[in-house]
């Protein structure tokens, strides 16, 4: 959660920062400690850096970790990035690449350039969750400029390794023609792969393509099958759609009792 600090606290932090830059660490430490106690994430981050670097205090990675965590909880991207570094290096905490990746992800989504580079490296090295999350970042413009081609590229890599959400997402790109040439046939292929692994939205989307004959031969029996599969997987929109189709008799025989069900 991003925290907004008061004008007075911000002014005090600036004074502490000026003291820090002048290597007057005792004054900086006192100001940062005071501000950190009032939940100023910048002061908490600054304390973390001082303990990490041994500036005015003894080097203490665990104290640094403590202050970085407090700052990161308020959404401060620089602290999130430092936590990623500490976890990937095993500094003040046992090494854990998975936790490091999560901190880099949060900082990257906030636009931290160093974190974006680190997180992209996870993806390049084959981390499937990083590949999928990078696709979402480029799709939403989270920390990076929106880029349909990059979205498609990272989704393709994750989908190629059967990442369930990526399978559906890649199919959706083909249906919408975003970052790839529009193709309902390709959409159906990716939806089918996702549906076979239990993705409710993919089953629902595939049912629609079969019902309308888009990218596949029209087949109302298969449409009903996939709608029902989506219902069984807990997708309420599929239940509503089936109810309406049974009620109106669209594409198949009216069946009021089934509609009510």
Buried (B, 14 or more C-beta within 10 A) or exposed (E): EEBEBEEEBBEBBEEBBEBBEEEEBEBBBEBBBBBBEEBBBBBBBBBBBBBBEEBBBEEBBEBBBBBBBBBBBBBBBBBBBBBBBBBBEEBBBEEEBEBBBBBBBBBBBBEBEBBBEBBBEBBEEEBBBBBBBBBBBBBEEBBBEEBBEBBBBBBBBBBEEEBBBBBBBBBBBBBEEBBBEEBBEBBBBBBBBBBEEEBBBBBBBBBBBBBEEBBBEEBBEBBBBBBBBBBEBEBEEBBEBBBEBBBEEEEBEEBEEBBEE
